[in-house]
Structures are given as C-alpha cells and as structure tokens.
Amino acid sequence: MKRGTIITVLAVALFGALLLFNTLSAQKVTCDVCVEFQGRRNCASASHENEKDAKRAAQNTACGPLTSGMDQSIACDNVVPISAQCKTK
C-alpha cells in the first residue's frame, strides 16, 4: 500500500473512534420504560446524559409501534408509564 493510503485509512479510523467515544461517553443514564396505550403494551430502553431525557426517549421509542399519526404519538408520550427503571453508568 502507498504511504498516503495508509495515512488516510488511519485518519478515518481515528476519526471514527473519536466519534464513537464521544457518543458513548455522553450516555450516562439508561432507562427501561413500559407503556400501555389503547389496550396495547410495549417496552423500550434508551440512554442519555440525564434521567429525564433518557426516560423521555425510552417512552417515545416504546410508543412508536403503538401509535399511528402525530396525534396518537403525542397522546402516548403524555401517558404515565406502567414502569420505568433507570440505571446510572
């Protein structure tokens, strides 16, 4: 391989590792949330840098398969979860 190709491959790999590290290090709290909406139930987990945002993201993910349309999605996001458990990393 040419020297320039090796340097380019190493630079891309280093940049990818930096992006991965920054993304994963920001995820400090993981929450598992279960939601019941219109007689259907679904659970999901999500990670974020704080508990409030992790719960919100997990509930939004859990609501996805249970809803169709923006009105239902908003209504499901406002439902009190059946269960919510969070862990700090």
PDB file of N, CA, C and O in Angstrom, chain B, residues numbered from 101:
ATOM      1  N   MET B 101       0.832  -1.187   0.000  1.00  0.00           N
ATOM      2  CA  MET B 101       0.000   0.000   0.000  1.00  0.00           C
ATOM      3  C   MET B 101       0.874   1.247   0.000  1.00  0.00           C
ATOM      4  O   MET B 101       1.984   1.254   0.532  1.00  0.00           O
ATOM      5  N   LYS B 102       0.355   2.271  -0.595  1.00  0.00           N
ATOM      6  CA  LYS B 102       1.074   3.535  -0.606  1.00  0.00           C
ATOM      7  C   LYS B 102       0.986   4.199   0.758  1.00  0.00           C
ATOM      8  O   LYS B 102       0.048   3.970   1.521  1.00  0.00           O
ATOM      9  N   ARG B 103       1.966   5.013   1.043  1.00  0.00           N
ATOM     10  CA  ARG B 103       2.032   5.705   2.332  1.00  0.00           C
ATOM     11  C   ARG B 103       0.819   6.620   2.534  1.00  0.00           C
ATOM     12  O   ARG B 103       0.270   6.680   3.634  1.00  0.00           O
ATOM     13  N   GLY B 104       0.404   7.323   1.499  1.00  0.00           N
ATOM     14  CA  GLY B 104      -0.750   8.220   1.579  1.00  0.00           C
ATOM     15  C   GLY B 104      -2.039   7.466   1.882  1.00  0.00           C
ATOM     16  O   GLY B 104      -2.885   7.960   2.628  1.00  0.00           O
ATOM     17  N   THR B 105      -2.195   6.280   1.313  1.00  0.00           N
ATOM     18  CA  THR B 105      -3.380   5.458   1.562  1.00  0.00           C
ATOM     19  C   THR B 105      -3.415   5.003   3.016  1.00  0.00           C
ATOM     20  O   THR B 105      -4.469   5.029   3.651  1.00  0.00           O
ATOM     21  N   ILE B 106      -2.284   4.594   3.539  1.00  0.00           N
ATOM     22  CA  ILE B 106      -2.197   4.143   4.932  1.00  0.00           C
ATOM     23  C   ILE B 106      -2.536   5.294   5.878  1.00  0.00           C
ATOM     24  O   ILE B 106      -3.272   5.105   6.846  1.00  0.00           O
ATOM     25  N   ILE B 107      -2.009   6.469   5.606  1.00  0.00           N
ATOM     26  CA  ILE B 107      -2.278   7.635   6.445  1.00  0.00           C
ATOM     27  C   ILE B 107      -3.765   7.983   6.393  1.00  0.00           C
ATOM     28  O   ILE B 107      -4.356   8.305   7.423  1.00  0.00           O
ATOM     29  N   THR B 108      -4.373   7.922   5.220  1.00  0.00           N
ATOM     30  CA  THR B 108      -5.804   8.218   5.076  1.00  0.00           C
ATOM     31  C   THR B 108      -6.648   7.211   5.844  1.00  0.00           C
ATOM     32  O   THR B 108      -7.589   7.597   6.538  1.00  0.00           O
ATOM     33  N   VAL B 109      -6.331   5.937   5.730  1.00  0.00           N
ATOM     34  CA  VAL B 109      -7.076   4.895   6.436  1.00  0.00           C
ATOM     35  C   VAL B 109      -6.942   5.095   7.948  1.00  0.00           C
ATOM     36  O   VAL B 109      -7.930   4.985   8.673  1.00  0.00           O
ATOM     37  N   LEU B 110      -5.750   5.383   8.421  1.00  0.00           N
ATOM     38  CA  LEU B 110      -5.544   5.622   9.855  1.00  0.00           C
ATOM     39  C   LEU B 110      -6.302   6.860  10.337  1.00  0.00           C
ATOM     40  O   LEU B 110      -6.874   6.855  11.427  1.00  0.00           O
ATOM     41  N   ALA B 111      -6.307   7.907   9.534  1.00  0.00           N
ATOM     42  CA  ALA B 111      -7.021   9.135   9.908  1.00  0.00           C
ATOM     43  C   ALA B 111      -8.529   8.888   9.990  1.00  0.00           C
ATOM     44  O   ALA B 111      -9.181   9.373  10.914  1.00  0.00           O
ATOM     45  N   VAL B 112      -9.086   8.146   9.044  1.00  0.00           N
ATOM     46  CA  VAL B 112     -10.512   7.828   9.055  1.00  0.00           C
ATOM     47  C   VAL B 112     -10.847   6.945  10.260  1.00  0.00           C
ATOM     48  O   VAL B 112     -11.865   7.154  10.921  1.00  0.00           O
ATOM     49  N   ALA B 113      -9.993   5.962  10.543  1.00  0.00           N
ATOM     50  CA  ALA B 113     -10.223   5.093  11.695  1.00  0.00           C
ATOM     51  C   ALA B 113     -10.152   5.884  13.005  1.00  0.00           C
ATOM     52  O   ALA B 113     -10.969   5.662  13.898  1.00  0.00           O
ATOM     53  N   LEU B 114      -9.211   6.783  13.133  1.00  0.00           N
ATOM     54  CA  LEU B 114      -9.081   7.624  14.319  1.00  0.00           C
ATOM     55  C   LEU B 114     -10.300   8.530  14.482  1.00  0.00           C
ATOM     56  O   LEU B 114     -10.814   8.685  15.590  1.00  0.00           O
ATOM     57  N   PHE B 115     -10.753   9.117  13.406  1.00  0.00           N
ATOM     58  CA  PHE B 115     -11.941   9.970  13.446  1.00  0.00           C
ATOM     59  C   PHE B 115     -13.168   9.162  13.862  1.00  0.00           C
ATOM     60  O   PHE B 115     -13.966   9.631  14.672  1.00  0.00           O
ATOM     61  N   GLY B 116     -13.328   7.967  13.325  1.00  0.00           N
ATOM     62  CA  GLY B 116     -14.445   7.097  13.703  1.00  0.00           C
ATOM     63  C   GLY B 116     -14.394   6.724  15.172  1.00  0.00           C
ATOM     64  O   GLY B 116     -15.424   6.721  15.845  1.00  0.00           O
ATOM     65  N   ALA B 117     -13.212   6.410  15.677  1.00  0.00           N
ATOM     66  CA  ALA B 117     -13.053   6.065  17.093  1.00  0.00           C
ATOM     67  C   ALA B 117     -13.392   7.263  17.980  1.00  0.00           C
ATOM     68  O   ALA B 117     -14.008   7.097  19.032  1.00  0.00           O
ATOM     69  N   LEU B 118     -13.002   8.449  17.572  1.00  0.00           N
ATOM     70  CA  LEU B 118     -13.307   9.659  18.325  1.00  0.00           C
ATOM     71  C   LEU B 118     -14.819   9.910  18.369  1.00  0.00           C
ATOM     72  O   LEU B 118     -15.358  10.244  19.424  1.00  0.00           O
ATOM     73  N   LEU B 119     -15.497   9.755  17.243  1.00  0.00           N
ATOM     74  CA  LEU B 119     -16.949   9.918  17.212  1.00  0.00           C
ATOM     75  C   LEU B 119     -17.647   8.897  18.104  1.00  0.00           C
ATOM     76  O   LEU B 119     -18.572   9.243  18.839  1.00  0.00           O
ATOM     77  N   LEU B 120     -17.214   7.657  18.043  1.00  0.00           N
ATOM     78  CA  LEU B 120     -17.796   6.604  18.864  1.00  0.00           C
ATOM     79  C   LEU B 120     -17.584   6.893  20.348  1.00  0.00           C
ATOM     80  O   LEU B 120     -18.512   6.751  21.145  1.00  0.00           O
ATOM     81  N   PHE B 121     -16.387   7.293  20.720  1.00  0.00           N
ATOM     82  CA  PHE B 121     -16.093   7.612  22.110  1.00  0.00           C
ATOM     83  C   PHE B 121     -16.957   8.759  22.608  1.00  0.00           C
ATOM     84  O   PHE B 121     -17.532   8.673  23.693  1.00  0.00           O
ATOM     85  N   ASN B 122     -17.057   9.832  21.831  1.00  0.00           N
ATOM     86  CA  ASN B 122     -17.856  10.987  22.239  1.00  0.00           C
ATOM     87  C   ASN B 122     -19.332  10.633  22.363  1.00  0.00           C
ATOM     88  O   ASN B 122     -20.009  11.122  23.268  1.00  0.00           O
ATOM     89  N   THR B 123     -19.831   9.804  21.481  1.00  0.00           N
ATOM     90  CA  THR B 123     -21.236   9.404  21.530  1.00  0.00           C
ATOM     91  C   THR B 123     -21.509   8.550  22.757  1.00  0.00           C
ATOM     92  O   THR B 123     -22.476   8.795  23.478  1.00  0.00           O
ATOM     93  N   LEU B 124     -20.685   7.567  23.001  1.00  0.00           N
ATOM     94  CA  LEU B 124     -20.912   6.651  24.115  1.00  0.00           C
ATOM     95  C   LEU B 124     -20.632   7.286  25.473  1.00  0.00           C
ATOM     96  O   LEU B 124     -21.295   6.940  26.451  1.00  0.00           O
ATOM     97  N   SER B 125     -19.689   8.187  25.561  1.00  0.00           N
ATOM     98  CA  SER B 125     -19.374   8.799  26.851  1.00  0.00           C
ATOM     99  C   SER B 125     -20.460   9.753  27.307  1.00  0.00           C
ATOM    100  O   SER B 125     -20.569  10.025  28.502  1.00  0.00           O
ATOM    101  N   ALA B 126     -21.266  10.271  26.391  1.00  0.00           N
ATOM    102  CA  ALA B 126     -22.353  11.180  26.753  1.00  0.00           C
ATOM    103  C   ALA B 126     -23.558  10.422  27.300  1.00  0.00           C
ATOM    104  O   ALA B 126     -24.418  11.029  27.938  1.00  0.00           O
ATOM    105  N   GLN B 127     -23.642   9.128  27.069  1.00  0.00           N
ATOM    106  CA  GLN B 127     -24.770   8.311  27.512  1.00  0.00           C
ATOM    107  C   GLN B 127     -24.522   7.836  28.933  1.00  0.00           C
ATOM    108  O   GLN B 127     -23.937   6.772  29.132  1.00  0.00           O
ATOM    109  N   LYS B 128     -24.958   8.609  29.932  1.00  0.00           N
ATOM    110  CA  LYS B 128     -24.650   8.300  31.320  1.00  0.00           C
ATOM    111  C   LYS B 128     -25.767   7.576  32.053  1.00  0.00           C
ATOM    112  O   LYS B 128     -25.512   6.936  33.073  1.00  0.00           O
ATOM    113  N   VAL B 129     -27.006   7.660  31.558  1.00  0.00           N
ATOM    114  CA  VAL B 129     -28.151   7.036  32.215  1.00  0.00           C
ATOM    115  C   VAL B 129     -28.910   6.206  31.188  1.00  0.00           C
ATOM    116  O   VAL B 129     -29.156   6.665  30.073  1.00  0.00           O
ATOM    117  N   THR B 130     -29.283   4.978  31.566  1.00  0.00           N
ATOM    118  CA  THR B 130     -30.098   4.113  30.716  1.00  0.00           C
ATOM    119  C   THR B 130     -31.410   3.834  31.430  1.00  0.00           C
ATOM    120  O   THR B 130     -31.415   3.431  32.593  1.00  0.00           O
ATOM    121  N   CYS B 131     -32.529   4.050  30.735  1.00  0.00           N
ATOM    122  CA  CYS B 131     -33.852   3.810  31.318  1.00  0.00           C
ATOM    123  C   CYS B 131     -34.607   2.781  30.485  1.00  0.00           C
ATOM    124  O   CYS B 131     -34.547   2.781  29.255  1.00  0.00           O
ATOM    125  N   ASP B 132     -35.327   1.895  31.196  1.00  0.00           N
ATOM    126  CA  ASP B 132     -36.248   0.943  30.579  1.00  0.00           C
ATOM    127  C   ASP B 132     -37.651   1.393  30.952  1.00  0.00           C
ATOM    128  O   ASP B 132     -37.966   1.530  32.134  1.00  0.00           O
ATOM    129  N   VAL B 133     -38.500   1.625  29.945  1.00  0.00           N
ATOM    130  CA  VAL B 133     -39.849   2.137  30.171  1.00  0.00           C
ATOM    131  C   VAL B 133     -40.855   1.240  29.465  1.00  0.00           C
ATOM    132  O   VAL B 133     -40.654   0.851  28.314  1.00  0.00           O
ATOM    133  N   CYS B 134     -41.950   0.913  30.169  1.00  0.00           N
ATOM    134  CA  CYS B 134     -43.067   0.170  29.579  1.00  0.00           C
ATOM    135  C   CYS B 134     -44.294   1.070  29.561  1.00  0.00           C
ATOM    136  O   CYS B 134     -44.598   1.738  30.549  1.00  0.00           O
ATOM    137  N   VAL B 135     -44.996   1.082  28.433  1.00  0.00           N
ATOM    138  CA  VAL B 135     -46.148   1.954  28.228  1.00  0.00           C
ATOM    139  C   VAL B 135     -47.337   1.129  27.774  1.00  0.00           C
ATOM    140  O   VAL B 135     -47.178   0.174  27.014  1.00  0.00           O
ATOM    141  N   GLU B 136     -48.529   1.491  28.236  1.00  0.00           N
ATOM    142  CA  GLU B 136     -49.763   0.904  27.725  1.00  0.00           C
ATOM    143  C   GLU B 136     -50.566   2.021  27.081  1.00  0.00           C
ATOM    144  O   GLU B 136     -50.828   3.051  27.703  1.00  0.00           O
ATOM    145  N   PHE B 137     -50.956   1.808  25.826  1.00  0.00           N
ATOM    146  CA  PHE B 137     -51.707   2.820  25.080  1.00  0.00           C
ATOM    147  C   PHE B 137     -52.759   2.122  24.229  1.00  0.00           C
ATOM    148  O   PHE B 137     -52.439   1.249  23.422  1.00  0.00           O
ATOM    149  N   GLN B 138     -54.000   2.508  24.411  1.00  0.00           N
ATOM    150  CA  GLN B 138     -55.137   1.946  23.679  1.00  0.00           C
ATOM    151  C   GLN B 138     -55.161   0.416  23.762  1.00  0.00           C
ATOM    152  O   GLN B 138     -55.394  -0.268  22.765  1.00  0.00           O
ATOM    153  N   GLY B 139     -54.919  -0.100  24.953  1.00  0.00           N
ATOM    154  CA  GLY B 139     -55.002  -1.540  25.190  1.00  0.00           C
ATOM    155  C   GLY B 139     -53.799  -2.344  24.743  1.00  0.00           C
ATOM    156  O   GLY B 139     -53.785  -3.565  24.898  1.00  0.00           O
ATOM    157  N   ARG B 140     -52.795  -1.692  24.195  1.00  0.00           N
ATOM    158  CA  ARG B 140     -51.577  -2.389  23.766  1.00  0.00           C
ATOM    159  C   ARG B 140     -50.413  -1.945  24.628  1.00  0.00           C
ATOM    160  O   ARG B 140     -50.392  -0.819  25.126  1.00  0.00           O
ATOM    161  N   ARG B 141     -49.452  -2.823  24.801  1.00  0.00           N
ATOM    162  CA  ARG B 141     -48.329  -2.568  25.690  1.00  0.00           C
ATOM    163  C   ARG B 141     -47.018  -2.789  24.944  1.00  0.00           C
ATOM    164  O   ARG B 141     -46.902  -3.695  24.118  1.00  0.00           O
ATOM    165  N   ASN B 142     -46.026  -1.939  25.252  1.00  0.00           N
ATOM    166  CA  ASN B 142     -44.698  -2.090  24.651  1.00  0.00           C
ATOM    167  C   ASN B 142     -43.661  -1.512  25.610  1.00  0.00           C
ATOM    168  O   ASN B 142     -43.944  -0.576  26.358  1.00  0.00           O
ATOM    169  N   CYS B 143     -42.469  -2.077  25.577  1.00  0.00           N
ATOM    170  CA  CYS B 143     -41.361  -1.612  26.410  1.00  0.00           C
ATOM    171  C   CYS B 143     -40.172  -1.255  25.521  1.00  0.00           C
ATOM    172  O   CYS B 143     -39.994  -1.820  24.442  1.00  0.00           O
ATOM    173  N   ALA B 144     -39.366  -0.312  25.993  1.00  0.00           N
ATOM    174  CA  ALA B 144     -38.168   0.082  25.258  1.00  0.00           C
ATOM    175  C   ALA B 144     -37.155   0.656  26.235  1.00  0.00           C
ATOM    176  O   ALA B 144     -37.495   1.028  27.358  1.00  0.00           O
ATOM    177  N   SER B 145     -35.920   0.721  25.795  1.00  0.00           N
ATOM    178  CA  SER B 145     -34.878   1.343  26.608  1.00  0.00           C
ATOM    179  C   SER B 145     -34.158   2.396  25.782  1.00  0.00           C
ATOM    180  O   SER B 145     -34.119   2.333  24.553  1.00  0.00           O
ATOM    181  N   ALA B 146     -33.589   3.369  26.493  1.00  0.00           N
ATOM    182  CA  ALA B 146     -32.845   4.436  25.834  1.00  0.00           C
ATOM    183  C   ALA B 146     -31.799   4.967  26.796  1.00  0.00           C
ATOM    184  O   ALA B 146     -31.941   4.850  28.013  1.00  0.00           O
ATOM    185  N   SER B 147     -30.756   5.547  26.246  1.00  0.00           N
ATOM    186  CA  SER B 147     -29.681   6.140  27.043  1.00  0.00           C
ATOM    187  C   SER B 147     -29.588   7.625  26.738  1.00  0.00           C
ATOM    188  O   SER B 147     -29.878   8.071  25.628  1.00  0.00           O
ATOM    189  N   HIS B 148     -29.178   8.376  27.743  1.00  0.00           N
ATOM    190  CA  HIS B 148     -28.991   9.812  27.567  1.00  0.00           C
ATOM    191  C   HIS B 148     -28.072  10.307  28.663  1.00  0.00           C
ATOM    192  O   HIS B 148     -27.633   9.527  29.507  1.00  0.00           O
ATOM    193  N   GLU B 149     -27.779  11.588  28.658  1.00  0.00           N
ATOM    194  CA  GLU B 149     -26.866  12.111  29.669  1.00  0.00           C
ATOM    195  C   GLU B 149     -27.541  12.399  31.001  1.00  0.00           C
ATOM    196  O   GLU B 149     -26.850  12.566  32.006  1.00  0.00           O
ATOM    197  N   ASN B 150     -28.897  12.462  31.042  1.00  0.00           N
ATOM    198  CA  ASN B 150     -29.595  12.624  32.318  1.00  0.00           C
ATOM    199  C   ASN B 150     -30.851  11.754  32.328  1.00  0.00           C
ATOM    200  O   ASN B 150     -31.314  11.301  31.281  1.00  0.00           O
ATOM    201  N   GLU B 151     -31.396  11.527  33.532  1.00  0.00           N
ATOM    202  CA  GLU B 151     -32.515  10.599  33.689  1.00  0.00           C
ATOM    203  C   GLU B 151     -33.782  11.083  32.992  1.00  0.00           C
ATOM    204  O   GLU B 151     -34.490  10.287  32.374  1.00  0.00           O
ATOM    205  N   LYS B 152     -34.072  12.363  33.084  1.00  0.00           N
ATOM    206  CA  LYS B 152     -35.283  12.911  32.474  1.00  0.00           C
ATOM    207  C   LYS B 152     -35.304  12.656  30.962  1.00  0.00           C
ATOM    208  O   LYS B 152     -36.306  12.192  30.418  1.00  0.00           O
ATOM    209  N   ASP B 153     -34.207  12.959  30.303  1.00  0.00           N
ATOM    210  CA  ASP B 153     -34.140  12.779  28.853  1.00  0.00           C
ATOM    211  C   ASP B 153     -34.114  11.307  28.462  1.00  0.00           C
ATOM    212  O   ASP B 153     -34.667  10.929  27.429  1.00  0.00           O
ATOM    213  N   ALA B 154     -33.477  10.475  29.279  1.00  0.00           N
ATOM    214  CA  ALA B 154     -33.446   9.034  28.998  1.00  0.00           C
ATOM    215  C   ALA B 154     -34.851   8.439  29.106  1.00  0.00           C
ATOM    216  O   ALA B 154     -35.243   7.626  28.269  1.00  0.00           O
ATOM    217  N   LYS B 155     -35.612   8.840  30.134  1.00  0.00           N
ATOM    218  CA  LYS B 155     -36.993   8.360  30.272  1.00  0.00           C
ATOM    219  C   LYS B 155     -37.850   8.805  29.098  1.00  0.00           C
ATOM    220  O   LYS B 155     -38.620   8.021  28.544  1.00  0.00           O
ATOM    221  N   ARG B 156     -37.709  10.079  28.725  1.00  0.00           N
ATOM    222  CA  ARG B 156     -38.499  10.619  27.620  1.00  0.00           C
ATOM    223  C   ARG B 156     -38.190   9.883  26.313  1.00  0.00           C
ATOM    224  O   ARG B 156     -39.100   9.550  25.553  1.00  0.00           O
ATOM    225  N   ALA B 157     -36.909   9.635  26.059  1.00  0.00           N
ATOM    226  CA  ALA B 157     -36.518   8.941  24.840  1.00  0.00           C
ATOM    227  C   ALA B 157     -37.014   7.494  24.838  1.00  0.00           C
ATOM    228  O   ALA B 157     -37.460   6.989  23.808  1.00  0.00           O
ATOM    229  N   ALA B 158     -36.936   6.826  25.999  1.00  0.00           N
ATOM    230  CA  ALA B 158     -37.411   5.438  26.089  1.00  0.00           C
ATOM    231  C   ALA B 158     -38.919   5.370  25.885  1.00  0.00           C
ATOM    232  O   ALA B 158     -39.409   4.470  25.204  1.00  0.00           O
ATOM    233  N   GLN B 159     -39.665   6.317  26.473  1.00  0.00           N
ATOM    234  CA  GLN B 159     -41.115   6.321  26.295  1.00  0.00           C
ATOM    235  C   GLN B 159     -41.479   6.604  24.844  1.00  0.00           C
ATOM    236  O   GLN B 159     -42.384   5.976  24.294  1.00  0.00           O
ATOM    237  N   ASN B 160     -40.791   7.528  24.235  1.00  0.00           N
ATOM    238  CA  ASN B 160     -41.048   7.840  22.824  1.00  0.00           C
ATOM    239  C   ASN B 160     -40.788   6.624  21.951  1.00  0.00           C
ATOM    240  O   ASN B 160     -41.546   6.362  21.017  1.00  0.00           O
ATOM    241  N   THR B 161     -39.732   5.881  22.240  1.00  0.00           N
ATOM    242  CA  THR B 161     -39.414   4.672  21.477  1.00  0.00           C
ATOM    243  C   THR B 161     -40.452   3.588  21.713  1.00  0.00           C
ATOM    244  O   THR B 161     -40.848   2.887  20.782  1.00  0.00           O
ATOM    245  N   ALA B 162     -40.898   3.448  22.974  1.00  0.00           N
ATOM    246  CA  ALA B 162     -41.917   2.443  23.288  1.00  0.00           C
ATOM    247  C   ALA B 162     -43.245   2.777  22.614  1.00  0.00           C
ATOM    248  O   ALA B 162     -43.979   1.872  22.218  1.00  0.00           O
ATOM    249  N   CYS B 163     -43.557   4.047  22.481  1.00  0.00           N
ATOM    250  CA  CYS B 163     -44.826   4.461  21.878  1.00  0.00           C
ATOM    251  C   CYS B 163     -44.852   4.268  20.355  1.00  0.00           C
ATOM    252  O   CYS B 163     -45.925   4.135  19.765  1.00  0.00           O
ATOM    253  N   GLY B 164     -43.703   4.251  19.736  1.00  0.00           N
ATOM    254  CA  GLY B 164     -43.630   4.169  18.278  1.00  0.00           C
ATOM    255  C   GLY B 164     -44.491   3.086  17.652  1.00  0.00           C
ATOM    256  O   GLY B 164     -45.307   3.399  16.785  1.00  0.00           O
ATOM    257  N   PRO B 165     -44.347   1.824  18.050  1.00  0.00           N
ATOM    258  CA  PRO B 165     -45.133   0.760  17.428  1.00  0.00           C
ATOM    259  C   PRO B 165     -46.614   0.768  17.842  1.00  0.00           C
ATOM    260  O   PRO B 165     -47.434   0.096  17.215  1.00  0.00           O
ATOM    261  N   LEU B 166     -46.953   1.516  18.881  1.00  0.00           N
ATOM    262  CA  LEU B 166     -48.328   1.520  19.389  1.00  0.00           C
ATOM    263  C   LEU B 166     -49.202   2.594  18.755  1.00  0.00           C
ATOM    264  O   LEU B 166     -50.422   2.581  18.923  1.00  0.00           O
ATOM    265  N   THR B 167     -48.595   3.510  18.039  1.00  0.00           N
ATOM    266  CA  THR B 167     -49.338   4.661  17.531  1.00  0.00           C
ATOM    267  C   THR B 167     -49.257   4.771  16.021  1.00  0.00           C
ATOM    268  O   THR B 167     -48.377   4.208  15.371  1.00  0.00           O
ATOM    269  N   SER B 168     -50.216   5.523  15.490  1.00  0.00           N
ATOM    270  CA  SER B 168     -50.138   5.892  14.075  1.00  0.00           C
ATOM    271  C   SER B 168     -50.605   7.341  13.980  1.00  0.00           C
ATOM    272  O   SER B 168     -51.728   7.668  14.363  1.00  0.00           O
ATOM    273  N   GLY B 169     -49.762   8.176  13.483  1.00  0.00           N
ATOM    274  CA  GLY B 169     -50.085   9.589  13.361  1.00  0.00           C
ATOM    275  C   GLY B 169     -49.546  10.405  14.516  1.00  0.00           C
ATOM    276  O   GLY B 169     -49.245   9.880  15.588  1.00  0.00           O
ATOM    277  N   MET B 170     -49.430  11.692  14.277  1.00  0.00           N
ATOM    278  CA  MET B 170     -48.843  12.594  15.259  1.00  0.00           C
ATOM    279  C   MET B 170     -49.722  12.740  16.496  1.00  0.00           C
ATOM    280  O   MET B 170     -49.199  12.802  17.608  1.00  0.00           O
ATOM    281  N   ASP B 171     -51.047  12.797  16.332  1.00  0.00           N
ATOM    282  CA  ASP B 171     -51.944  12.952  17.483  1.00  0.00           C
ATOM    283  C   ASP B 171     -51.781  11.799  18.472  1.00  0.00           C
ATOM    284  O   ASP B 171     -51.656  12.026  19.675  1.00  0.00           O
ATOM    285  N   GLN B 172     -51.780  10.571  17.969  1.00  0.00           N
ATOM    286  CA  GLN B 172     -51.617   9.414  18.843  1.00  0.00           C
ATOM    287  C   GLN B 172     -50.228   9.381  19.471  1.00  0.00           C
ATOM    288  O   GLN B 172     -50.077   9.009  20.635  1.00  0.00           O
ATOM    289  N   SER B 173     -49.232   9.763  18.712  1.00  0.00           N
ATOM    290  CA  SER B 173     -47.868   9.772  19.224  1.00  0.00           C
ATOM    291  C   SER B 173     -47.735  10.739  20.399  1.00  0.00           C
ATOM    292  O   SER B 173     -47.125  10.407  21.415  1.00  0.00           O
ATOM    293  N   ILE B 174     -48.301  11.924  20.260  1.00  0.00           N
ATOM    294  CA  ILE B 174     -48.249  12.912  21.339  1.00  0.00           C
ATOM    295  C   ILE B 174     -49.037  12.415  22.545  1.00  0.00           C
ATOM    296  O   ILE B 174     -48.588  12.557  23.683  1.00  0.00           O
ATOM    297  N   ALA B 175     -50.219  11.830  22.300  1.00  0.00           N
ATOM    298  CA  ALA B 175     -51.035  11.305  23.400  1.00  0.00           C
ATOM    299  C   ALA B 175     -50.291  10.197  24.147  1.00  0.00           C
ATOM    300  O   ALA B 175     -50.314  10.162  25.378  1.00  0.00           O
ATOM    301  N   CYS B 176     -49.646   9.312  23.433  1.00  0.00           N
ATOM    302  CA  CYS B 176     -48.908   8.215  24.058  1.00  0.00           C
ATOM    303  C   CYS B 176     -47.713   8.752  24.850  1.00  0.00           C
ATOM    304  O   CYS B 176     -47.415   8.254  25.936  1.00  0.00           O
ATOM    305  N   ASP B 177     -47.040   9.749  24.319  1.00  0.00           N
ATOM    306  CA  ASP B 177     -45.904  10.343  25.034  1.00  0.00           C
ATOM    307  C   ASP B 177     -46.327  10.975  26.356  1.00  0.00           C
ATOM    308  O   ASP B 177     -45.512  11.106  27.270  1.00  0.00           O
ATOM    309  N   ASN B 178     -47.601  11.368  26.464  1.00  0.00           N
ATOM    310  CA  ASN B 178     -48.105  12.005  27.683  1.00  0.00           C
ATOM    311  C   ASN B 178     -48.727  11.028  28.676  1.00  0.00           C
ATOM    312  O   ASN B 178     -49.139  11.434  29.763  1.00  0.00           O
ATOM    313  N   VAL B 179     -48.801   9.737  28.315  1.00  0.00           N
ATOM    314  CA  VAL B 179     -49.341   8.711  29.207  1.00  0.00           C
ATOM    315  C   VAL B 179     -48.311   8.406  30.293  1.00  0.00           C
ATOM    316  O   VAL B 179     -47.107   8.389  30.038  1.00  0.00           O
ATOM    317  N   VAL B 180     -48.804   8.166  31.509  1.00  0.00           N
ATOM    318  CA  VAL B 180     -47.890   7.767  32.587  1.00  0.00           C
ATOM    319  C   VAL B 180     -47.442   6.325  32.321  1.00  0.00           C
ATOM    320  O   VAL B 180     -48.282   5.445  32.132  1.00  0.00           O
ATOM    321  N   PRO B 181     -46.133   6.077  32.303  1.00  0.00           N
ATOM    322  CA  PRO B 181     -45.630   4.725  32.021  1.00  0.00           C
ATOM    323  C   PRO B 181     -46.075   3.709  33.074  1.00  0.00           C
ATOM    324  O   PRO B 181     -46.275   4.050  34.240  1.00  0.00           O
ATOM    325  N   ILE B 182     -46.226   2.460  32.644  1.00  0.00           N
ATOM    326  CA  ILE B 182     -46.543   1.373  33.563  1.00  0.00           C
ATOM    327  C   ILE B 182     -45.357   1.145  34.501  1.00  0.00           C
ATOM    328  O   ILE B 182     -45.526   0.955  35.706  1.00  0.00           O
ATOM    329  N   SER B 183     -44.175   1.168  33.931  1.00  0.00           N
ATOM    330  CA  SER B 183     -42.961   1.018  34.733  1.00  0.00           C
ATOM    331  C   SER B 183     -41.822   1.796  34.083  1.00  0.00           C
ATOM    332  O   SER B 183     -41.772   1.966  32.864  1.00  0.00           O
ATOM    333  N   ALA B 184     -40.927   2.253  34.918  1.00  0.00           N
ATOM    334  CA  ALA B 184     -39.731   2.969  34.452  1.00  0.00           C
ATOM    335  C   ALA B 184     -38.600   2.705  35.435  1.00  0.00           C
ATOM    336  O   ALA B 184     -38.705   3.004  36.625  1.00  0.00           O
ATOM    337  N   GLN B 185     -37.526   2.144  34.917  1.00  0.00           N
ATOM    338  CA  GLN B 185     -36.345   1.860  35.748  1.00  0.00           C
ATOM    339  C   GLN B 185     -35.123   2.446  35.070  1.00  0.00           C
ATOM    340  O   GLN B 185     -34.885   2.215  33.884  1.00  0.00           O
ATOM    341  N   CYS B 186     -34.350   3.209  35.832  1.00  0.00           N
ATOM    342  CA  CYS B 186     -33.165   3.844  35.283  1.00  0.00           C
ATOM    343  C   CYS B 186     -31.923   3.403  36.039  1.00  0.00           C
ATOM    344  O   CYS B 186     -31.956   3.155  37.244  1.00  0.00           O
ATOM    345  N   LYS B 187     -30.824   3.312  35.295  1.00  0.00           N
ATOM    346  CA  LYS B 187     -29.531   2.941  35.865  1.00  0.00           C
ATOM    347  C   LYS B 187     -28.501   3.954  35.409  1.00  0.00           C
ATOM    348  O   LYS B 187     -28.472   4.344  34.242  1.00  0.00           O
ATOM    349  N   THR B 188     -27.662   4.374  36.330  1.00  0.00           N
ATOM    350  CA  THR B 188     -26.580   5.291  36.002  1.00  0.00           C
ATOM    351  C   THR B 188     -25.343   4.455  35.665  1.00  0.00           C
ATOM    352  O   THR B 188     -25.016   3.493  36.358  1.00  0.00           O
ATOM    353  N   LYS B 189     -24.677   4.841  34.601  1.00  0.00           N
ATOM    354  CA  LYS B 189     -23.469   4.120  34.183  1.00  0.00           C
ATOM    355  C   LYS B 189     -22.287   4.574  34.979  1.00  0.00           C
ATOM    356  O   LYS B 189     -21.177   4.083  34.772  1.00  0.00           O
TER     357      LYS B 189
END
